[in-house]
């Protein structure tokens, strides 16, 4: 009986199958497809790929922590921007500083579309254009959660690949 169990385990290891019958190679292909799609649609840029290489150096935990901190800090900045936009008079300097900080961190993470929205936001703050800032804020409230959901799905996929003994493919732009 015991030998039958180890035979099954050895087959799983040999052919790259994991629980549920999904192959590691299927998970890896799905990961590559998702990342490539986000890149081609302009959600991500080359900086994301540079950060992704940290995974290849055994830094998956560091990478996951980095992404988590980015999302937490970004959500805080976005909330502060929303509060500041509701104040009378609007403090464009405060909003612009938050937009500038979010632009920088987004660019560092490779979050291209979020960074572009923040760039426009900064310009509108300099012009003290409240209506333009409100439009940008609405766009940011759309782009950021979309990005967060997609990247969190990628991280779950990465965790499945690693847990099954596979290597996370590095996708180049």
Buried (B, 14 or more C-beta within 10 A) or exposed (E): EEEEEEEEEEEBEEEBBBEEEBBBBEBBEBBBEBBBEBBEEEBBBEBBBEBBEBBEEEBBEEBBEBBEEBBEEBEEBBEBBBEBBEEEEBBBEBBBBBBBBBBEBBBBBBBBBBBBBBBBBBBBBEEEBBEBBBBBBEBBBEBBEBBBEBBEEBBEBBEBBBEBEBEBBEBEB
